[in-house]
Amino acid sequence: MSSLSWDVRKARIVVTVVAAIAFVSKMALAANTRGPADVRFFWGFARAIARTDPIRIYAEPLPWLPVYNHPPLASWMLLGMEWLAQQGVPWRPLIRFPACLADFVTVLLVFALVRRRAARLRTAMLCAVGAALCPVLVATSGYHGNTDSVAVMFAFAAAYLLVDRGRPLAAGLAAALCVSVKLIPVVAVPLLFAAAWRSGNRTALLRFTAGFSALFLTVWGPVVATVPGGLKANVLEYAGGNFSFWGIVRFARWAGVPEPYVQLLRGDGHFLIVAAIMAVGVWLAWRRPADTPQAVATVLALLLLLSTASGVQYLAWPAAGLFVIGLWQGTAYAVVVGSVATSVYSGQRPVHWTDTEMAFGALGWAVLALCVASALRAALARGRGRAPGAALPPARRAPVPATAPVAGTPAADD
């Protein structure tokens, strides 16, 4: 066994132990706190699904509950959780378990992804440890417990399987899972298709498409065939609540922009924003397919940066991915935005931010903008002097920069 291989194993052990400690800590927080209103709302959704079924829930009147805006796979997940709750499993930690477990897996993915791209193994270890200890994820997964972290995990799993492991079929399945849990990572799906197309392997795109289509049709098909109107209104057209404590809508209202223009931005305008973000992602993946994980991280960060909706749990979207982009990016976001999330949740008022919290939120938005700008600049710099998508050695074997193999090429020792 080479000394470098032993170093990799030691680093992986450190990352796994820290990730496990973070997971246990989040679950302890989940078991000992009431959580926000979403914990109660999810119980209401689960009971409604148990009374009807995971398909017709989109056409079911739900008095005293908010709009059920979750994709079909989340419905099946809630049905299973409702059964476990009826068997005596406490609901509060149960509903937050998927997000906490997803964070654990995402930390391992961050380590694997950065290890293949960073100049030093230590950087990969620090990025993964940073993702594990990120206060944004401690707050959103351990306290809030929505499905955002689960969707993000599947998005990065898809990029890892496609680019680093050369398994486009499994990557397609992961891509379908990510948008079937929560629609947010839909901005990453086109770039994954672009990366598969540009892989240089003629079967990669076909296998990725087959995996994605088979699972997507299995999960979404029955709902589309049965209650298409409810699915469209509740999920596809959902624009978020009317809160505006973060982002461009907050800035517009601070600036005194007339409300009709703000509502236009939050209405049809947000579809244009999503389309533009997708285009950026496709451009990044098409330019360098080997950097698809960074492209996924960039579009998730862009989505929060330009989001017209506000939700504290949304702050989880870029939290882990920024560590894939770079250590300082992930750390800066974790410190600034983590302080905001911790303050809001500590006061148990996730939809009522103080002026101070909104001011720090604006600072966090500026930090996120700087992180996105640095990611785009790095993407442009990496493209100079070599053909788009050119791949370097597939795994970290020596302290020199390396990127991943293109899809369809088996990766070495991971």
C-alpha positions as CSV (number, residue, x, y, z in Angstrom):
1,M,0.0,0.0,0.0
2,S,1.5,3.3,-1.1
3,S,1.8,6.2,1.4
4,L,-0.5,8.3,-0.8
5,S,-3.2,5.6,-0.7
6,W,-2.9,5.4,3.1
7,D,-3.2,9.2,3.2
8,V,-6.4,9.0,1.2
9,R,-7.8,6.4,3.5
10,K,-6.9,8.4,6.6
11,A,-8.6,11.5,5.1
12,R,-11.7,9.5,4.2
13,I,-11.8,8.1,7.7
14,V,-11.6,11.7,9.1
15,V,-14.3,12.9,6.8
16,T,-16.6,9.9,7.6
17,V,-16.2,10.3,11.4
18,V,-16.9,14.1,11.2
19,A,-19.9,13.5,9.0
20,A,-21.2,10.8,11.4
21,I,-20.8,13.2,14.3
22,A,-22.6,15.9,12.4
23,F,-25.4,13.5,11.6
24,V,-25.8,12.4,15.2
25,S,-25.8,16.0,16.3
26,K,-28.5,17.0,13.8
27,M,-30.7,14.0,14.8
28,A,-30.3,15.0,18.5
29,L,-31.4,18.5,17.6
30,A,-34.3,17.0,15.7
31,A,-35.3,14.8,18.6
32,N,-35.3,17.6,21.1
33,T,-36.9,20.5,19.3
34,R,-40.4,21.1,18.0
35,G,-39.1,22.5,14.7
36,P,-40.9,25.1,12.5
37,A,-44.5,24.8,11.3
38,D,-43.3,22.6,8.4
39,V,-42.9,19.7,10.8
40,R,-46.6,20.0,11.6
41,F,-47.6,20.6,8.0
42,F,-45.8,17.5,6.8
43,W,-47.7,15.5,9.4
44,G,-50.9,16.9,7.9
45,F,-49.8,16.1,4.4
46,A,-48.8,12.5,5.5
47,R,-52.2,11.9,7.1
48,A,-54.0,13.3,4.0
49,I,-51.9,11.0,1.7
50,A,-52.7,8.0,4.0
51,R,-56.5,8.8,3.7
52,T,-56.3,9.2,-0.1
53,D,-53.2,8.0,-1.9
54,P,-49.9,9.6,-3.1
55,I,-51.4,10.2,-6.6
56,R,-54.8,11.9,-5.9
57,I,-53.4,14.1,-3.1
58,Y,-52.8,16.9,-5.6
59,A,-56.6,17.1,-6.2
60,E,-57.5,16.7,-2.5
61,P,-58.8,19.8,-0.6
62,L,-56.4,20.4,2.3
63,P,-58.1,22.9,4.7
64,W,-55.8,24.4,7.3
65,L,-52.7,23.3,5.3
66,P,-50.6,25.2,2.8
67,V,-50.4,24.2,-0.8
68,Y,-49.0,20.7,-1.3
69,N,-46.2,21.6,-3.7
70,H,-44.0,18.5,-3.4
71,P,-43.3,16.1,-6.3
72,P,-44.7,12.6,-6.4
73,L,-41.7,10.8,-4.8
74,A,-42.1,12.9,-1.7
75,S,-45.7,11.7,-1.5
76,W,-44.6,8.1,-1.4
77,M,-41.9,9.0,1.2
78,L,-44.6,10.7,3.4
79,L,-46.8,7.6,3.1
80,G,-44.1,5.4,4.3
81,M,-43.3,7.8,7.2
82,E,-46.9,8.0,8.2
83,W,-46.9,4.2,8.5
84,L,-43.8,4.3,10.7
85,A,-45.3,7.0,12.8
86,Q,-48.4,4.8,13.3
87,Q,-46.0,2.1,14.5
88,G,-44.7,4.4,17.2
89,V,-41.7,6.1,15.6
90,P,-41.7,9.8,16.9
91,W,-42.7,12.1,14.0
92,R,-40.5,15.1,14.8
93,P,-37.1,13.3,14.4
94,L,-38.6,11.0,11.7
95,I,-39.5,13.8,9.3
96,R,-36.1,15.4,9.7
97,F,-34.2,12.1,9.3
98,P,-34.0,12.1,5.4
99,A,-32.4,15.6,5.3
100,C,-29.9,14.7,8.0
101,L,-29.0,11.4,6.2
102,A,-28.7,13.2,2.9
103,D,-26.2,15.7,4.4
104,F,-24.1,12.7,5.5
105,V,-24.0,11.3,2.0
106,T,-23.4,14.7,0.5
107,V,-20.3,15.2,2.6
108,L,-18.9,12.0,1.3
109,L,-19.7,13.1,-2.2
110,V,-18.0,16.5,-1.6
111,F,-14.9,14.7,-0.5
112,A,-14.9,12.4,-3.6
113,L,-15.6,15.2,-6.0
114,V,-13.0,17.7,-4.6
115,R,-10.3,15.0,-4.2
116,R,-10.3,14.5,-8.0
117,R,-10.0,18.1,-8.7
118,A,-8.0,19.9,-6.0
119,A,-4.3,20.2,-6.0
120,R,-4.0,18.8,-2.5
121,L,-5.7,16.0,-0.6
122,R,-5.9,18.3,2.5
123,T,-8.2,20.7,0.5
124,A,-10.6,17.9,-0.2
125,M,-10.7,16.9,3.4
126,L,-11.2,20.4,4.6
127,C,-14.0,21.1,2.1
128,A,-15.8,17.9,3.2
129,V,-15.4,18.7,6.9
130,G,-16.6,22.2,6.2
131,A,-19.7,20.8,4.5
132,A,-20.3,18.5,7.5
133,L,-20.1,21.3,10.0
134,C,-21.8,24.0,7.9
135,P,-24.2,25.8,10.3
136,V,-26.7,26.4,7.4
137,L,-27.2,22.6,7.0
138,V,-27.3,22.0,10.8
139,A,-30.1,24.5,11.0
140,T,-32.1,23.6,7.9
141,S,-31.7,19.8,8.2
142,G,-31.5,19.2,12.0
143,Y,-34.1,21.8,12.9
144,H,-36.3,22.6,9.8
145,G,-36.1,19.2,8.0
146,N,-37.6,19.9,4.6
147,T,-36.6,17.8,1.5
148,D,-34.1,20.4,0.0
149,S,-31.0,18.5,1.2
150,V,-32.3,15.2,-0.2
151,A,-32.8,16.7,-3.6
152,V,-29.3,18.4,-3.6
153,M,-27.7,15.0,-2.6
154,F,-29.3,13.3,-5.6
155,A,-28.1,16.1,-7.9
156,F,-24.5,15.7,-6.9
157,A,-24.8,11.9,-6.9
158,A,-25.9,12.2,-10.5
159,A,-22.9,14.4,-11.4
160,Y,-20.5,12.0,-9.6
161,L,-21.9,8.9,-11.2
162,L,-21.9,10.4,-14.7
163,V,-18.5,12.1,-14.7
164,D,-16.3,10.5,-12.1
165,R,-17.6,7.0,-12.1
166,G,-18.7,6.6,-15.8
167,R,-22.1,5.2,-14.9
168,P,-24.6,7.1,-17.0
169,L,-27.5,4.7,-16.4
170,A,-27.2,5.1,-12.6
171,A,-26.6,8.9,-13.1
172,G,-29.9,9.1,-15.0
173,L,-31.7,7.4,-12.2
174,A,-30.2,9.8,-9.6
175,A,-31.2,12.8,-11.8
176,A,-34.8,11.6,-11.9
177,L,-34.8,11.1,-8.2
178,C,-33.5,14.6,-7.5
179,V,-36.4,16.3,-9.3
180,S,-38.9,13.7,-8.0
181,V,-38.2,14.7,-4.3
182,K,-38.1,18.4,-4.9
183,L,-38.3,20.4,-8.1
184,I,-35.4,22.8,-7.2
185,P,-32.6,20.8,-8.9
186,V,-34.5,20.9,-12.3
187,V,-32.0,23.7,-13.1
188,A,-29.2,21.0,-13.1
189,V,-31.0,18.4,-15.3
190,P,-30.3,20.0,-18.7
191,L,-26.6,20.4,-17.9
192,L,-26.4,16.7,-16.9
193,F,-27.9,15.8,-20.3
194,A,-25.4,18.1,-22.0
195,A,-22.5,16.5,-20.1
196,A,-23.7,13.0,-21.2
197,W,-23.9,14.2,-24.8
198,R,-20.4,15.7,-24.7
199,S,-18.8,12.8,-23.1
200,G,-17.4,11.4,-26.3
201,N,-19.1,8.0,-25.6
202,R,-22.0,7.5,-28.0
203,T,-23.9,5.3,-25.6
204,A,-23.6,7.5,-22.6
205,L,-26.4,9.9,-23.6
206,L,-28.6,6.9,-24.5
207,R,-28.0,5.2,-21.2
208,F,-28.4,8.4,-19.1
209,T,-31.7,9.2,-21.0
210,A,-32.9,5.6,-20.5
211,G,-32.3,5.7,-16.7
212,F,-33.8,9.2,-16.3
213,S,-36.9,8.5,-18.5
214,A,-37.7,5.1,-17.0
215,L,-37.7,6.3,-13.4
216,F,-39.2,9.7,-14.2
217,L,-42.1,8.1,-16.1
218,T,-42.6,5.6,-13.3
219,V,-42.8,8.2,-10.6
220,W,-44.5,11.1,-12.5
221,G,-46.6,9.2,-15.1
222,P,-49.5,8.1,-12.8
223,V,-49.9,11.6,-11.4
224,V,-49.8,13.2,-14.9
225,A,-52.3,10.7,-16.2
226,T,-54.7,11.1,-13.2
227,V,-54.5,14.6,-11.8
228,P,-52.5,16.7,-14.3
229,G,-54.3,20.0,-13.3
230,G,-53.5,19.6,-9.7
231,L,-49.9,18.7,-10.3
232,K,-49.4,21.7,-12.7
233,A,-51.0,24.2,-10.3
234,N,-49.5,22.9,-7.0
235,V,-46.0,21.9,-8.1
236,L,-45.0,23.1,-11.6
237,E,-46.4,26.6,-11.1
238,Y,-45.6,27.1,-7.4
239,A,-43.9,30.4,-7.0
240,G,-43.2,30.2,-3.2
241,G,-44.9,32.1,-0.4
242,N,-45.3,35.8,-0.5
243,F,-42.5,36.4,2.0
244,S,-39.6,38.7,0.9
245,F,-36.9,38.6,3.5
246,W,-34.1,37.5,1.1
247,G,-32.9,38.2,-2.4
248,I,-34.0,40.3,-5.4
249,V,-37.6,40.7,-4.3
250,R,-36.4,42.1,-1.0
251,F,-34.1,44.5,-2.7
252,A,-36.9,45.5,-5.1
253,R,-39.2,46.3,-2.2
254,W,-36.5,48.2,-0.4
255,A,-35.9,50.2,-3.5
256,G,-39.7,51.1,-3.8
257,V,-40.3,49.2,-7.0
258,P,-44.1,49.3,-7.7
259,E,-45.8,46.1,-6.5
260,P,-47.2,45.1,-9.9
261,Y,-43.7,44.9,-11.2
262,V,-42.6,42.8,-8.2
263,Q,-45.5,40.4,-8.8
264,L,-44.6,40.2,-12.5
265,L,-41.1,39.2,-11.4
266,R,-42.5,36.6,-9.0
267,G,-45.0,35.3,-11.6
268,D,-44.0,34.7,-15.2
269,G,-40.7,36.4,-14.5
270,H,-39.3,33.6,-12.4
271,F,-39.7,31.1,-15.3
272,L,-37.4,33.3,-17.4
273,I,-34.9,33.3,-14.6
274,V,-35.0,29.5,-14.3
275,A,-34.5,29.2,-18.1
276,A,-31.5,31.6,-18.0
277,I,-29.9,29.6,-15.2
278,M,-30.5,26.3,-17.1
279,A,-28.7,27.9,-20.1
280,V,-25.7,28.9,-18.0
281,G,-25.5,25.3,-16.7
282,V,-25.7,23.8,-20.2
283,W,-23.0,26.2,-21.3
284,L,-20.7,25.2,-18.4
285,A,-21.2,21.5,-18.9
286,W,-20.8,21.7,-22.7
287,R,-17.6,23.7,-22.3
288,R,-16.0,21.2,-19.9
289,P,-18.0,18.1,-19.2
290,A,-15.4,17.0,-16.6
291,D,-16.4,20.0,-14.5
292,T,-20.0,19.0,-14.3
293,P,-20.0,18.8,-10.5
294,Q,-18.9,22.5,-10.3
295,A,-21.6,23.3,-12.9
296,V,-24.3,21.7,-10.7
297,A,-23.0,23.7,-7.7
298,T,-23.0,26.9,-9.7
299,V,-26.6,26.6,-10.9
300,L,-27.9,25.8,-7.5
301,A,-26.1,28.8,-6.1
302,L,-27.5,30.9,-9.0
303,L,-31.0,29.7,-8.3
304,L,-30.9,30.9,-4.7
305,L,-29.1,34.2,-5.8
306,L,-31.9,35.0,-8.3
307,S,-34.8,33.3,-6.4
308,T,-38.0,35.4,-6.2
309,A,-39.2,33.3,-3.2
310,S,-38.0,33.4,0.3
311,G,-37.7,30.4,2.7
312,V,-35.0,29.8,5.3
313,Q,-34.7,26.2,4.2
314,Y,-33.9,27.5,0.7
315,L,-30.5,28.6,2.1
316,A,-29.5,24.9,2.0
317,W,-29.5,24.8,-1.8
318,P,-25.9,26.0,-2.4
319,A,-24.4,25.2,1.1
320,A,-22.6,22.0,0.3
321,G,-22.0,22.8,-3.4
322,L,-20.0,25.9,-2.6
323,F,-17.4,23.6,-1.0
324,V,-17.2,21.8,-4.3
325,I,-16.4,25.1,-6.0
326,G,-13.8,26.1,-3.4
327,L,-13.0,26.1,0.3
328,W,-13.2,29.8,0.8
329,Q,-16.5,30.0,-1.0
330,G,-18.1,27.3,1.1
331,T,-16.7,28.7,4.3
332,A,-17.7,32.3,3.7
333,Y,-21.3,31.3,2.9
334,A,-21.4,29.0,5.9
335,V,-20.2,31.7,8.3
336,V,-22.3,34.6,7.1
337,V,-25.5,32.9,6.0
338,G,-25.2,30.3,8.8
339,S,-25.4,33.1,11.4
340,V,-28.6,34.3,9.8
341,A,-30.2,30.9,9.7
342,T,-29.2,30.2,13.3
343,S,-30.6,33.5,14.5
344,V,-33.9,33.1,12.7
345,Y,-34.4,29.5,13.9
346,S,-33.3,30.3,17.5
347,G,-36.1,32.8,17.7
348,Q,-38.5,30.3,16.2
349,R,-39.8,32.8,13.6
350,P,-38.6,31.6,10.2
351,V,-41.1,33.8,8.4
352,H,-40.6,36.9,10.5
353,W,-37.1,38.2,10.2
354,T,-35.9,41.2,12.1
355,D,-34.3,44.2,10.3
356,T,-30.9,43.1,11.6
357,E,-31.4,39.6,10.2
358,M,-32.5,41.0,6.8
359,A,-29.4,43.2,6.8
360,F,-27.2,40.3,7.4
361,G,-29.2,38.3,4.9
362,A,-28.4,41.0,2.3
363,L,-24.7,40.6,3.3
364,G,-25.1,36.9,2.8
365,W,-26.6,37.5,-0.6
366,A,-23.6,39.6,-1.6
367,V,-21.3,36.8,-0.4
368,L,-23.2,34.3,-2.5
369,A,-23.0,36.6,-5.5
370,L,-19.2,36.8,-5.0
371,C,-19.0,33.0,-4.8
372,V,-21.0,32.6,-8.0
373,A,-18.8,35.2,-9.8
374,S,-15.7,33.3,-8.7
375,A,-17.1,30.0,-9.9
376,L,-17.9,31.5,-13.3
377,R,-14.5,33.1,-13.5
378,A,-12.7,29.9,-12.6
379,A,-14.8,28.0,-15.3
380,L,-13.6,30.5,-17.9
381,A,-10.0,30.2,-16.8
382,R,-10.0,26.4,-16.9
383,G,-11.2,26.5,-20.5
384,R,-8.2,28.4,-21.8
385,G,-5.5,26.5,-23.6
386,R,-7.4,23.1,-23.9
387,A,-10.3,21.8,-25.8
388,P,-13.7,21.9,-24.1
389,G,-14.3,18.8,-22.0
390,A,-10.7,17.6,-22.1
391,A,-10.1,15.3,-19.2
392,L,-7.0,14.9,-17.1
393,P,-6.1,11.8,-15.0
394,P,-9.1,10.4,-13.2
395,A,-8.1,10.2,-9.6
396,R,-5.8,11.9,-7.1
397,R,-2.5,10.0,-7.1
398,A,0.0,12.8,-6.8
399,P,-0.1,16.4,-5.7
400,V,-0.9,17.8,-9.1
401,P,-4.2,19.1,-10.4
402,A,-6.5,16.5,-12.0
403,T,-10.0,16.4,-13.3
404,A,-12.4,13.6,-13.7
405,P,-12.8,11.2,-16.7
406,V,-15.6,11.8,-19.0
407,A,-18.9,9.8,-18.8
408,G,-18.6,6.3,-19.9
409,T,-14.9,5.9,-18.7
410,P,-14.5,3.8,-15.5
411,A,-12.8,5.7,-12.7
412,A,-9.9,4.3,-10.8
413,D,-9.9,3.4,-7.1
414,D,-12.5,5.4,-5.2
